[in-house]
Amino acid sequence: MYSGIGSGFEPQTLPWSKSGTAELTAAEQKVGYLVNVVPGTVTGADGKLQQAPCTIKVDGKVVAQSDGVTNAKGCSYTIK
């Protein structure tokens, strides 16, 4: 599942990416605009299910990242 620049909740083939441009309103510039990725599960190297890793980039710079193991909360970032 992803939300932010568009939103969706459907199975994807990995690796998967989504890109877009956010034009923030004055209010969004003050409080921020949330971009969120909640990955599903994949089979890890040990054969157990784990959350898929995710990365959020803004202007090419990594601003949020999860490896799906040590940080299994997905990825979120507030653009201001």
Phi and psi in degrees as GROMACS dihedral restraints (atoms count N, CA, C in turn):
[ dihedral_restraints ]
;  ai    aj    ak    al  type     phi  dphi    fc
    3     4     5     6     1  -141.5    20    10
    4     5     6     7     1   151.7    20    10
    6     7     8     9     1  -147.3    20    10
    7     8     9    10     1   157.3    20    10
    9    10    11    12     1   135.5    20    10
   10    11    12    13     1  -105.2    20    10
   12    13    14    15     1   -83.8    20    10
   13    14    15    16     1    88.6    20    10
   15    16    17    18     1    83.4    20    10
   16    17    18    19     1   176.2    20    10
   18    19    20    21     1  -154.6    20    10
   19    20    21    22     1   157.7    20    10
   21    22    23    24     1  -166.9    20    10
   22    23    24    25     1   159.0    20    10
   24    25    26    27     1  -149.2    20    10
   25    26    27    28     1    80.9    20    10
   27    28    29    30     1  -152.0    20    10
   28    29    30    31     1   154.5    20    10
   30    31    32    33     1   -60.7    20    10
   31    32    33    34     1   142.3    20    10
   33    34    35    36     1  -127.2    20    10
   34    35    36    37     1   152.5    20    10
   36    37    38    39     1   -89.5    20    10
   37    38    39    40     1   130.4    20    10
   39    40    41    42     1   -88.5    20    10
   40    41    42    43     1   146.0    20    10
   42    43    44    45     1   -73.3    20    10
   43    44    45    46     1   147.9    20    10
   45    46    47    48     1  -127.3    20    10
   46    47    48    49     1   146.0    20    10
   48    49    50    51     1  -146.1    20    10
   49    50    51    52     1   157.0    20    10
   51    52    53    54     1  -140.8    20    10
   52    53    54    55     1   134.6    20    10
   54    55    56    57     1  -135.3    20    10
   55    56    57    58     1   158.4    20    10
   57    58    59    60     1  -177.8    20    10
   58    59    60    61     1   179.5    20    10
   60    61    62    63     1  -120.4    20    10
   61    62    63    64     1   133.0    20    10
   63    64    65    66     1  -107.7    20    10
   64    65    66    67     1   120.6    20    10
   66    67    68    69     1  -104.4    20    10
   67    68    69    70     1   106.4    20    10
   69    70    71    72     1   -83.3    20    10
   70    71    72    73     1   139.4    20    10
   72    73    74    75     1   -73.0    20    10
   73    74    75    76     1   170.8    20    10
   75    76    77    78     1   -59.6    20    10
   76    77    78    79     1   -41.3    20    10
   78    79    80    81     1   -64.6    20    10
   79    80    81    82     1   -43.0    20    10
   81    82    83    84     1   -65.5    20    10
   82    83    84    85     1   -33.4    20    10
   84    85    86    87     1   -65.1    20    10
   85    86    87    88     1   -30.9    20    10
   87    88    89    90     1   -78.4    20    10
   88    89    90    91     1   -50.1    20    10
   90    91    92    93     1   -95.0    20    10
   91    92    93    94     1   -20.4    20    10
   93    94    95    96     1   102.0    20    10
   94    95    96    97     1   166.7    20    10
   96    97    98    99     1  -130.4    20    10
   97    98    99   100     1   113.5    20    10
   99   100   101   102     1   -81.0    20    10
  100   101   102   103     1   130.2    20    10
  102   103   104   105     1  -114.3    20    10
  103   104   105   106     1   128.6    20    10
  105   106   107   108     1  -138.7    20    10
  106   107   108   109     1   137.7    20    10
  108   109   110   111     1  -129.3    20    10
  109   110   111   112     1   125.3    20    10
  111   112   113   114     1  -118.8    20    10
  112   113   114   115     1    96.3    20    10
  114   115   116   117     1   -71.5    20    10
  115   116   117   118     1   153.9    20    10
  117   118   119   120     1   -82.1    20    10
  118   119   120   121     1  -162.1    20    10
  120   121   122   123     1  -102.1    20    10
  121   122   123   124     1   153.7    20    10
  123   124   125   126     1  -135.0    20    10
  124   125   126   127     1   164.0    20    10
  126   127   128   129     1   -85.3    20    10
  127   128   129   130     1   122.4    20    10
  129   130   131   132     1   -77.0    20    10
  130   131   132   133     1   176.2    20    10
  132   133   134   135     1   -61.5    20    10
  133   134   135   136     1   -26.6    20    10
  135   136   137   138     1   -86.5    20    10
  136   137   138   139     1     2.8    20    10
  138   139   140   141     1    87.1    20    10
  139   140   141   142     1    -4.3    20    10
  141   142   143   144     1   -92.2    20    10
  142   143   144   145     1   153.7    20    10
  144   145   146   147     1   -72.9    20    10
  145   146   147   148     1   141.8    20    10
  147   148   149   150     1  -147.4    20    10
  148   149   150   151     1   163.3    20    10
  150   151   152   153     1   -69.6    20    10
  151   152   153   154     1   140.1    20    10
  153   154   155   156     1   -65.9    20    10
  154   155   156   157     1   146.5    20    10
  156   157   158   159     1   -70.8    20    10
  157   158   159   160     1   159.2    20    10
  159   160   161   162     1  -147.9    20    10
  160   161   162   163     1   157.6    20    10
  162   163   164   165     1  -143.8    20    10
  163   164   165   166     1   138.2    20    10
  165   166   167   168     1  -116.6    20    10
  166   167   168   169     1   130.1    20    10
  168   169   170   171     1  -118.8    20    10
  169   170   171   172     1   141.5    20    10
  171   172   173   174     1  -123.4    20    10
  172   173   174   175     1   122.0    20    10
  174   175   176   177     1    53.0    20    10
  175   176   177   178     1    39.0    20    10
  177   178   179   180     1    82.1    20    10
  178   179   180   181     1    -6.0    20    10
  180   181   182   183     1  -100.0    20    10
  181   182   183   184     1   132.3    20    10
  183   184   185   186     1   -69.1    20    10
  184   185   186   187     1   122.4    20    10
  186   187   188   189     1  -115.0    20    10
  187   188   189   190     1   -15.3    20    10
  189   190   191   192     1  -155.2    20    10
  190   191   192   193     1   141.0    20    10
  192   193   194   195     1  -154.8    20    10
  193   194   195   196     1   143.9    20    10
  195   196   197   198     1  -138.2    20    10
  196   197   198   199     1   134.6    20    10
  198   199   200   201     1   -87.4    20    10
  199   200   201   202     1    -4.6    20    10
  201   202   203   204     1    81.9    20    10
  202   203   204   205     1    -7.1    20    10
  204   205   206   207     1  -116.8    20    10
  205   206   207   208     1   -68.3    20    10
  207   208   209   210     1   -74.1    20    10
  208   209   210   211     1   -25.7    20    10
  210   211   212   213     1  -131.1    20    10
  211   212   213   214     1    97.9    20    10
  213   214   215   216     1  -106.6    20    10
  214   215   216   217     1    37.7    20    10
  216   217   218   219     1  -102.2    20    10
  217   218   219   220     1     3.6    20    10
  219   220   221   222     1    81.3    20    10
  220   221   222   223     1  -161.3    20    10
  222   223   224   225     1  -131.4    20    10
  223   224   225   226     1   137.0    20    10
  225   226   227   228     1  -147.5    20    10
  226   227   228   229     1   151.9    20    10
  228   229   230   231     1  -154.9    20    10
  229   230   231   232     1   139.2    20    10
  231   232   233   234     1  -103.5    20    10
  232   233   234   235     1   115.6    20    10
  234   235   236   237     1   -83.1    20    10
  235   236   237   238     1   133.8    20    10
